[in-house]
């Protein structure tokens, strides 16, 4: 069943677009192919490059098809059903969610397979999900978590972590014990893990070995086709190398859809996967120069409300020597080297780092083609 994309409108409240007249639909606005340079736009605004998104979605779809693994992209990266649709049309098995609210949103869009990569501890929502005709699976790592879901018929994956890590039981023995307890109370479907918090490849491989052992220990308690789920956006190649073939493997990468100019540019597996990809940074933040108060310093209309800053600060795409020194709520302090002249009103482009904290700052993103024409608008639902 095709996804249900809500009909949205451009009006005076739409960030980044100057539209004081009567509202027009996203479809009608996009059909006009307004230029980013002289169209009805008021910076700052976030641009999503259409060609890069399409290439990125195709690259991971190709990787999964060649490796024989399933993909449930983590939708919390974008919370954009228009992008979900592209990912599903490219062959994704379903979508991954992080919170119950996201699950509700996914169901409203018509997503039919949802992996909640978290525990579901809301009994009321569990009953609501169980009443809906969709494929749903979530994680458990405790008997209390199992008891909250008992009798709902919900499928669960035993969450297997590691000492000092995030959630999950801490040993193979605990995984087997919990699976034994869960059997008959819920539907044990497999195991899940998350390796994204591990910085070293050898440590990741060691953890994946633990997941294999846990899968073997939990398998006797499974009622359905056995599932292993792991694989964020940094080590999914190792996950496929070491877990594919053990059971039905579902990876959960999300950041690949837009990639970035920082964190994932440094760490993406596509740096190692020379037979696949490459993928491309698709997000650009366009912001005007506000002030040049002293030599070597300028301020742009871009700050914590517009750009992610939790890992890296934005980087200039127009002037390699220009550096973002600091950000306030709506100001970015720029170090301006000699040889670069900036004037208030100049429009600058910046690349961002960490898409998961970029999309959530924008309700509307402008989708642009290679000629800088806006060919679509993307609405997010955080």
N, C-alpha and C positions, 0 to 999 in steps of 0.2 A: 504494500500500500504506500503511495507517495506521501511524503511528509506534508503537513499542513503548515504553510508559512503564513503567519498572520499578515493581514494587509495593514501597512503602515503609511503614514503621510508625512510629507515635509510641510512644516508650518513655522511660525515665528519662534517656536520653542526648540527647534532642531539645532543642536550645537554644530557650529562650523558652516552653516548655510544661512545666508541672508535672504529670508523669504517672508516679507511683510504682508503679502497678498493672501488670497484664499489658499487653503491647503491643497496640495496635489499629491497623488500617490507616488510611492517610490518608483513604481514602474513608469509612470508618466514622466517623472523627473529624469530618470535615467535615459529615457528615449531621446531626450533633447541633447545628450552628449555634451554637456557643458564642459568647457576647458577649466582645468585647475587654475590657470593663470588669469583668466578674465571672466570667469563664470561667477555665479551668485554665491561665492564662498567668502567667509570671513574667518581668517586664521586666528588661533590655531585650529587645525583639523588633522585627523588621522587618515592616511591613505593606505589602502590595501591594493597591492599590485596583482591584477588578475592573472597574468601569465605565470608569475611566481607561484601563486596558490595552486594553480592547475598542475604545474610541474611537480610541486611538492607532494600533492595528493597522489599523483601517478607514480612517483618514485617509491613511496612506501607501499602502495598497493602492489607494485611489481615485486618488491622485496618479499612481501608476505606470500604472494602467489608462487614465487620460485622456491621458497622455503617450506611451503605447505603449512603455514600457520594462519590463524585467523586474527583479524584486527578489530578491536573495539576502541576507536580513538577516544581519548579523554576529552569529553566535551566541555569540561570546566575551563579549558584554555580559552575558548571563544564564546561559549553560550550563544551561538549564532545558528539557528536552524537552517539558514540558507547555506552555510558551510557544512553542517551535518549532512544535508541532502547530497552535496557533492561527494563527500566521503563515502556515504552509503552507496551512491550510484557507481562509485569506483570499486565497490566490492567489499566494503567493511561489513563485518558480521553484525555489528550493533554499535552502541555507544556506551562509553563508560561515564559514570557520574560520581560525584564526591559527596553529595549531600541529599537528604530527602527532598528538599525544595527543588533541586535539579531533576530528581526523578519525576516529580510532578510536572515540571516544565516539559521534560522529554515526552511524557505521555500525552500532554496537550498538543505537542507537535506531531504525534503519531509514530514516535520511535517504538518499534515492536520488540527489540531485544536490548535490555539494559543490564549492565554489570555495575553494581554499586560497589566501588572499590573502597569500602568502609563498612563498619558495622551498622546495622539498623537497630537502633535502640528505642524507637518510637512504636509502641504496640499499635496505636491507632493507625499510623501510616502503614504498618505491616498488614493490617487487616484490609486497608484500602487497596494496597498493591495486590494482595492475594485475590481480590475480587475482580481484578482487571485481566482481560484476556491478552497477556503478553508474556514473553520470556523474561524472567527476572532472576538475578542471582546476586547475593551479597556475601559479606565476610562475617565470620565469627571467630573469636579467639578466647572465649570463656564459656563456662557453663551458664552463667547469668545471661550472656548474650543469646545462647541457645534457648533458654527458658522464655525469654521475651518473644521469641518467634515460634515457640512450640505450638503445634496444631494448625499453623497457617498454611502448611504445604510449601512454604518458600524454600527454594534451593539455596544452599550455602556452600561456600568454600572455606575450608579451615585456613585461617590466616596464619602464616608461618613467618615469623620475624627472625631477629638475631639479637644477641645481647648488646644493649646500648642503642638499638635501633628504635623504630617507631612502634607500631602496634604488632600484634602477632604473638603466638606461643613461641617459647624460646628454645624448643628442642623437638626432635623427631618423636621422642617418647610422649611429650605433652600433646603433640598433634594427634597421635594415635589414640591417646586416652580421651581427648575431646571428641574425636570422630566416633568413638565407641559410645560415648554419652549422647551424642547428637542423633545417632541412628535411631529411627523410630519416633523421634520428637520433631525433627525437620528432615528435609531431603538433602543428604550429603552428596554434593556434586563434584567435589575435588578439593584442590588446595590453591592458595594464592600467596604471592610474595611480592615484595617491592625492594628492588636492588638500587634504586636511584639515589639513596643516601650514602652509598659506598663510593669512595673516591678512587680506589685502586682496582685495576682489572683482575689481578690475582685474588683479591679478597672477594670480588664479585663472583668469580668462578667457584671459590670455596663455598660461598653461600648458595649458589645454584646447585652444587652437589648436595647440600642439605635439603634443598627443595625436592630433588629427585628421590632422596631417601624418604622424605616425608610423604611424597606421592605414593610410594610403594607401601608405606605403613597405613595410609588412609584408604587406599583403593578397596580393600575388602568391605568397607562400610558404605561405599557409594551405591546409590540406587539408579543412577542414570549414567549416560556416557561420561567418562571421567574427564574432568577439565583441570588444566593447570593454567593459571593466569599470572603473568608477571610482565616486566618490560615497560619501563618508562621511555623517555626520549633520549637517554644517554647510552644505555647498554643493551638495547633490544637485539643487537646482533649477537652478543654473547648469550643472551637468553635463548635465541633461536638455535645457536650452536649447541647448547648444552641441555635444552629441554624439549626441543622438537622431537617427536617420535615417541616420547614417553607416554603421552596422552594427547588429547586435543588441546593444543596450546593457543591461548588468546593473549596477544600483547595489547598494551594500553597506551601507546604513545599518543601525545596530543600536541606538543609544541611544534612538531614538524610542519603543521599545516601553514604556518606563517614563517617559521624559523625566526632568526633575529640577526642583529649585528654585534652580538656580544657573547653571552653565556653559551647559547647553543651553537653558535658559530664555532666556538672553541671546542665543544665537546660532542657534537653530533657524531653518531656512528657513520654517517655518510662521508666523513673524513677518511674512514677506514674502508668503506665499501666501494672500492673503485669500480666495481662492475655495476653499480647502481647509482642513481641520482645523476648529477649533484642536486642538492636542494638550494633554494635561494631565499634570502631575506625579503619578505613581502611587505613589511610595515614601514611606513615613512611618516614622521610627524613634521608637518609644515608649520612654521612659526615665524612671526615677524620680529625684526629688531625694534625694540622699544626705545632704547637709550644708549648713548655712547658717552658716559659721563666723564671719562678720563682716558688718556692714552693707554692702549692695550687692554681695555675693559669695555665690554658691551653687555647689554641685557636683552634677552629675548622673551617674548610672551609665551612661556612654556615652563611648567614647574611640576610639582608633585601631583597636581590634579590632572595633568595631561600626559605625563611620561612615567614609565616605571623607573624606580631608583633603588630598589631593594638589593640588586646585585651590581649592576653597572649603571653609570649615568649615560645619557644619550651621546651619540657621536655624530659629528658633522659629516654629511654626505656631499657637501658642496666644496668645502675648504678643508683639506686634510690637516692643516696646521691649527685649525680652530678647535678649541677644547672647552667642553662644559666643565666649569670648575665646581659649581654648586647649584642646587635648586631650592627654591622656596615654594610656597603654594602655587604661585602663577608666574614666577620669574626664574630664568636660568642665567646665571652669571657666566659669561664667556671670556676666556683668555684669547685675545686677538693678537696674533703675531704681526710683526712688521711686514708690510707688503700686502696685507689684507685691509681693505677699507670698507667699513660698514656704516650705513646711514639708517636712521630710523625710518621704518617702512620697508626695508629690504626683507624679502621673504627667503627664509633658510629652510633646508631640509635636514632632518636628523633621523638616524637609525636608532632603534631602541634595543634594549637587552631584556630578555625574559618576557615572552608574550603573555604568560599567564597573569602578569600584573600590568599588561598594556591594554588588552581588550576590555578589561573590567572598568576602565576609566572612560569609555566611550559607548554611548547608546547607539550612535550612528557612525559608521565608517564609510568613506568614499572609495569605491572600487574603480581603479583607473586602468586604462590600457596603456600601450607603449607610446601613444601620442599625447598622454596626459589628459585624455577625455574621460569624464566620469561615466561609466557604462553600467553601474549598478550601485545600490546602497545596501549595506549590511546592517541589520539591527541586532543588537545583543540583548539578552534577557537575564542579567545577573540579579 
